[in-house]
Amino acid sequence: MRTATAKLGAAVGAAALVAAMGMISPAMAGAQDGHQVRYTLTSAGAYEFDLFYLTSQPPSMEAFNADAYAFAKREKVNLAPGVPWVFETTMADPNWAILQVSSTTRGGQAAPNAHCDIAVDGQVLTEHNDPYNVRCQLGQW
């Protein structure tokens, strides 16, 4: 019984480490129905941001490099303090998820203190805070 408990503890610890590193296990990546991927951006101040994010999973990096905007979107968004921008999609392999955010600095305006995160199936796997520009990504990038 002690050996089984130790193995279970090791497995749970390894799963927590993988999640903390922002990586998806191969078993999770191969799910038939896909995974719900949610990008979130928040800001402490009213600000305009330029976003780049994957909207659908490319079949390969070669396909992405050949026509990135078949799988990704670039847009400007205006955020109010504490009001999140959220985008959700489904990916068979969420390791493709990426959200790049940049802000335009304006004289006399305080830093927006941006925050991004990527959640897979409801669990936040990566997040980033920065006064102006944030980047959240998982394993393929």
PAZAPA-4460 file (N, C-alpha, C; in steps of 0.05 Angstrom, whole numbers, plus 32768, in hexadecimal, padded with zeros to 4 digits):
% residues 141
    n_x    n_y    n_z   ca_x   ca_y   ca_z    c_x    c_y    c_z   seq   type   mol
   8010   7FE8   8000   8000   8000   8000   8011   8019   8000     1      M     A
   8027   8019   800F   8039   8030   8011   8045   8036   7FF5     2      R     A
   804D   8021   7FE6   8058   8025   7FCC   8043   8031   7FB9     3      T     A
   802A   8028   7FBA   8016   8033   7FA9   8011   8050   7FB0     4      A     A
   8011   8057   7FCA   800D   8073   7FD2   8024   8084   7FC8     5      T     A
   803C   807A   7FCB   8053   808A   7FC1   8052   808E   7FA3     6      A     A
   804A   8079   7F94   8048   807D   7F77   8032   8091   7F70     7      K     A
   801C   8090   7F7E   8006   80A2   7F79   800F   80BF   7F7F     8      L     A
   801D   80C2   7F95   8028   80DD   7F9D   803B   80E7   7F88     9      G     A
   804C   80D6   7F7E   805F   80DE   7F69   8051   80E5   7F4F    10      A     A
   803C   80D7   7F48   802D   80DD   7F30   801F   80F8   7F33    11      A     A
   8013   80FC   7F4A   8005   8116   7F4E   8019   812D   7F4E    12      V     A
   8030   8129   7F5A   8045   813E   7F5A   804F   8143   7F3E    13      G     A
   8053   812F   7F2E   805C   8132   7F12   8047   8141   7F02    14      A     A
   802D   813B   7F06   8018   8149   7EF8   8017   8166   7F00    15      A     A
   801B   816C   7F19   801C   8188   7F22   8033   8197   7F16    16      A     A
   804A   818A   7F14   8062   8196   7F08   805D   819C   7EEB    17      L     A
   8051   818A   7EDC   804B   818E   7EC0   8038   81A6   7EBD    18      V     A
   8024   81A7   7ECD   8011   81BD   7ECC   801E   81D7   7ED3    19      A     A
   802F   81D7   7EE7   803D   81F0   7EEF   8050   81F9   7ED9    20      A     A
   805B   81E7   7ECA   806D   81EF   7EB4   805E   81F8   7E9B    21      M     A
   8043   81F5   7E9C   8033   81FF   7E85   8034   81EB   7E6E    22      G     A
   803A   81D3   7E73   803B   81BF   7E5E   8024   81AC   7E60    23      M     A
   801B   81A1   7E49   8006   818D   7E48   8012   8172   7E43    24      I     A
   8009   815E   7E51   8014   8143   7E4E   800C   8139   7E32    25      S     A
   801C   8126   7E26   8014   811A   7E0D   7FF9   810D   7E0D    26      P     A
   7FF1   8101   7E24   7FD7   80F4   7E25   7FC1   8109   7E24    27      A     A
   7FC6   8120   7E32   7FB2   8135   7E31   7FB1   8142   7E15    28      M     A
   7FC8   8144   7E08   7FC9   8151   7DEE   7FBB   8141   7DD9    29      A     A
   7FB9   8126   7DDD   7FAD   8116   7DC8   7F8F   8111   7DCC    30      G     A
   7F82   8121   7DDC   7F66   811C   7DE2   7F56   811F   7DC8    31      A     A
   7F42   810D   7DC5   7F32   810C   7DAD   7F21   8125   7DA9    32      Q     A
   7F14   812E   7DBD   7F01   8144   7DBB   7F0E   815F   7DBC    33      D     A
   7F27   8161   7DC2   7F34   817A   7DC5   7F32   8186   7DE1    34      G     A
   7F40   819B   7DE6   7F41   81A8   7E00   7F37   81C5   7DFD    35      H     A
   7F29   81CE   7E11   7F20   81E9   7E12   7F37   81FB   7E1A    36      Q     A
   7F3F   820D   7E09   7F56   821F   7E0E   7F4A   823B   7E12    37      V     A
   7F51   8248   7E28   7F46   8263   7E2D   7F5E   8276   7E32    38      R     A
   7F5F   828C   7E21   7F72   82A1   7E25   7F64   82B7   7E34    39      Y     A
   7F72   82C3   7E48   7F67   82DA   7E57   7F7C   82F0   7E59    40      T     A
   7F73   8309   7E55   7F84   8320   7E59   7F75   8333   7E6B    41      L     A
   7F83   833E   7E7F   7F78   8352   7E90   7F8C   8369   7E93    42      T     A
   7F82   8380   7E9B   7F93   8397   7E9E   7F89   83A7   7EB6    43      S     A
   7F9D   83B3   7EC4   7F96   83C3   7EDC   7F8C   83DF   7ED4    44      A     A
   7F91   83E7   7EBB   7F89   8401   7EB2   7F7D   83FF   7E96    45      G     A
   7F6E   8414   7E8E   7F62   8415   7E73   7F79   8417   7E5F    46      A     A
   7F7A   8405   7E4C   7F90   8405   7E39   7F88   83F7   7E1F    47      Y     A
   7F96   83FE   7E0A   7F93   83F0   7DF0   7FAA   83DC   7DED    48      E     A
   7FA4   83C4   7DE5   7FB8   83AF   7DE2   7FB6   83A3   7DC6    49      F     A
   7FCE   839B   7DBB   7FCF   838C   7DA3   7FD2   836F   7DAB    50      D     A
   7FC0   835E   7DA1   7FC0   8341   7DA8   7FC7   8330   7D8F    51      L     A
   7FD5   831B   7D94   7FDA   8306   7D81   7FD5   82EB   7D8F    52      F     A
   7FC3   82DB   7D84   7FBD   82C1   7D91   7FB4   82AD   7D7D    53      Y     A
   7FB8   8294   7D84   7FB0   827D   7D73   7F92   8278   7D77    54      L     A
   7F83   8278   7D61   7F66   8273   7D63   7F5F   8256   7D5D    55      T     A
   7F71   8248   7D4F   7F6D   822B   7D49   7F88   821F   7D46    56      S     A
   7F89   8205   7D4A   7FA2   81F6   7D49   7FAA   81F0   7D2D    57      Q     A
   7FC2   81F7   7D25   7FCC   81EF   7D0B   7FD5   81D2   7D0B    58      P     A
   7FD5   81C5   7CF4   7FDD   81A9   7CF3   7FFB   81A5   7CF8    59      P     A
   800B   81BB   7CF3   8028   81B9   7CF7   8033   81D5   7CF8    60      S     A
   804C   81D7   7D01   8059   81F1   7D02   805E   81FB   7CE5    61      M     A
   8063   81E9   7CD3   8066   81F0   7CB7   804D   81FD   7CAC    62      E     A
   8035   81F2   7CB3   801C   81FE   7CAA   8018   8219   7CB6    63      A     A
   801F   821C   7CD0   801D   8236   7CDD   8030   824B   7CD0    64      F     A
   8049   8243   7CCB   805C   8255   7CBE   8053   825D   7CA2    65      N     A
   8046   824B   7C94   803D   8251   7C79   8026   8265   7C78    66      A     A
   8014   8264   7C8C   7FFD   8276   7C8C   7FF4   827A   7CA9    67      D     A
   8002   8289   7CB9   7FFD   828C   7CD5   7FE0   8296   7CDB    68      A     A
   7FD6   82A8   7CCA   7FBC   82B4   7CD0   7FA5   82A3   7CC8    69      Y     A
   7FAA   828B   7CBE   7F95   8277   7CBB   7F8F   826B   7CD6    70      A     A
   7FA1   826E   7CE9   7F9E   8261   7D04   7FA0   8275   7D1B    71      F     A
   7FA7   828E   7D14   7FAB   82A2   7D29   7F9D   82BC   7D22    72      A     A
   7F9B   82CD   7D36   7F8E   82E7   7D32   7F9E   82FC   7D40    73      K     A
   7F9F   8314   7D33   7FAC   832B   7D3F   7F96   8341   7D40    74      R     A
   7F93   834D   7D58   7F7E   8361   7D5B   7F86   8375   7D71    75      E     A
   7F78   838C   7D70   7F7B   83A0   7D86   7F62   839E   7D97    76      K     A
   7F67   839F   7DB1   7F51   83A0   7DC4   7F56   83B6   7DD9    77      V     A
   7F40   83C2   7DE2   7F41   83D5   7DF7   7F36   83C9   7E10    78      N     A
   7F45   83C9   7E25   7F3C   83BD   7E3E   7F37   83D3   7E53    79      L     A
   7F22   83CE   7E63   7F1D   83DF   7E7A   7F29   83D0   7E92    80      A     A
   7F31   83DF   7EA6   7F3D   83D2   7EBE   7F2C   83BC   7EC9    81      P     A
   7F39   83A4   7ECC   7F2B   838E   7ED8   7F17   837F   7EC7    82      G     A
   7F12   8389   7EAE   7EFF   837B   7E9D   7F0F   836A   7E89    83      V     A
   7F0E   8350   7E8B   7F1F   833F   7E7B   7F16   833D   7E5E    84      P     A
   7F2A   8338   7E4D   7F26   832F   7E31   7F2A   8311   7E32    85      W     A
   7F17   8302   7E27   7F18   82E5   7E28   7F13   82DA   7E0C    86      V     A
   7F22   82C6   7E04   7F1D   82B7   7DEB   7F20   829A   7DF1    87      F     A
   7F0D   828A   7DE7   7F0D   826D   7DEB   7F0D   825F   7DD0    88      E     A
   7F1C   8249   7DCF   7F1D   8238   7DB8   7F21   821B   7DC1    89      T     A
   7F20   8209   7DAE   7F25   81EC   7DB4   7F3D   81E3   7DA4    90      T     A
   7F50   81D6   7DB1   7F67   81CB   7DA4   7F6C   81AE   7DAC    91      M     A
   7F73   819D   7D99   7F7A   8182   7DA0   7F94   8182   7DB1    92      A     A
   7FA7   8193   7DAA   7FC0   8196   7DB8   7FC3   81B2   7DC2    93      D     A
   7FBC   81B8   7DDB   7FBD   81D3   7DE5   7FD9   81DE   7DE8    94      P     A
   7FED   81CE   7DE4   8008   81D9   7DE4   800D   81EE   7DCE    95      N     A
   7FFA   81F0   7DBB   7FFC   8204   7DA7   7FF3   8220   7DB1    96      W     A
   7FE6   8221   7DC7   7FDA   823A   7DD1   7FEF   8250   7DD5    97      A     A
   7FE9   8268   7DCB   7FFB   827F   7DCF   7FEA   8299   7DCF    98      I     A
   7FF1   82AB   7DE0   7FE5   82C6   7DE1   7FFC   82DA   7DE6    99      L     A
   8001   82EB   7DD2   8015   8300   7DD5   8006   831B   7DD6   100      Q     A
   800E   832B   7DE9   8000   8345   7DEE   8014   835B   7DF0   101      V     A
   8010   8370   7DE1   8021   8388   7DE4   800F   83A0   7DE7   102      S     A
   8019   83B4   7DF5   800A   83CC   7DFA   801A   83E3   7DEE   103      S     A
   800C   83F8   7DE8   801A   8410   7DDE   801D   8423   7DF6   104      T     A
   8035   842C   7DFB   8039   843E   7E12   8030   845A   7E0A   105      T     A
   8025   8467   7E1D   801B   8482   7E18   8026   8494   7E2E   106      R     A
   8030   84AB   7E25   803B   84BE   7E38   8027   84C6   7E4E   107      G     A
   8030   84C5   7E67   801F   84CE   7E7D   800A   84B9   7E86   108      G     A
   800A   84A2   7E79   7FF7   848D   7E81   8005   8477   7E90   109      Q     A
   7FFA   846F   7EA6   8006   845A   7EB6   8007   843F   7EA7   110      A     A
   801A   842E   7EAE   801C   8414   7EA2   8002   8404   7EA7   111      A     A
   7FF9   83F5   7E93   7FE0   83E6   7E96   7FE1   83CE   7EA9   112      P     A
   7FFA   83C5   7EAF   7FFE   83AD   7EBF   7FED   8396   7EB5   113      N     A
   7FF5   838C   7E9D   7FE7   8377   7E8F   7FEB   835B   7E9C   114      A     A
   7FD7   834A   7E99   7FD9   832F   7EA3   7FCC   831D   7E8D   115      H     A
   7FD9   8307   7E85   7FCD   82F4   7E74   7FCF   82D8   7E80   116      C     A
   7FBC   82C7   7E78   7FBE   82AB   7E80   7FB2   829A   7E6B   117      D     A
   7FBA   8281   7E6A   7FAE   826D   7E59   7FA5   8256   7E6B   118      I     A
   7F8B   824F   7E68   7F7F   8239   7E77   7F78   8223   7E63   119      A     A
   7F7C   820A   7E6B   7F75   81F3   7E5B   7F61   81E3   7E6C   120      V     A
   7F4A   81DE   7E61   7F35   81CF   7E6F   7F31   81DA   7E8B   121      D     A
   7F31   81F5   7E8D   7F2B   8202   7EA6   7F42   8206   7EB9   122      G     A
   7F5A   81FB   7EB2   7F71   81FE   7EC4   7F86   8211   7EB8   123      Q     A
   7F8D   8226   7EC6   7FA1   8239   7EBC   7FBC   822B   7EBC   124      V     A
   7FC8   822A   7EA4   7FE2   821C   7EA2   7FFA   822F   7E9F   125      L     A
   7FF4   8248   7E97   800A   825C   7E96   7FFE   8277   7E99   126      T     A
   800D   8289   7EA4   8005   82A5   7EA7   801D   82B7   7EA8   127      E     A
   8019   82D0   7EA2   802F   82E3   7EA1   8024   82FF   7EA8   128      H     A
   8034   830E   7EB8   802E   8329   7EC0   8045   833B   7EB6   129      N     A
   803E   8353   7EAD   8052   8366   7EA4   8045   8382   7EA4   130      D     A
   8055   8397   7EA8   8049   83B1   7EA7   803C   83B8   7E8C   131      P     A
   8047   83AE   7E76   803D   83B5   7E5C   8037   839D   7E49   132      Y     A
   8049   838B   7E46   8047   8375   7E32   8048   835A   7E3F   133      N     A
   8036   8349   7E38   8035   832E   7E43   8035   8319   7E2D   134      V     A
   803F   8301   7E33   803E   82EB   7E20   8039   82D2   7E30   135      R     A
   8024   82C4   7E29   801D   82AA   7E35   801E   8296   7E1E   136      C     A
   802B   8280   7E23   802D   826B   7E0F   8032   8250   7E1C   137      Q     A
   802B   823B   7E0D   8030   8220   7E17   8046   8214   7E06   138      L     A
   8048   81FA   7E04   8060   81EC   7DFB   806A   81EE   7DDF   139      G     A
   8059   81F4   7DCB   8062   81F3   7DAF   8074   820B   7DA7   140      Q     A
   8073   8220   7DB7   8081   8238   7DAF   809C   823A   7DBC   141      W     A
***
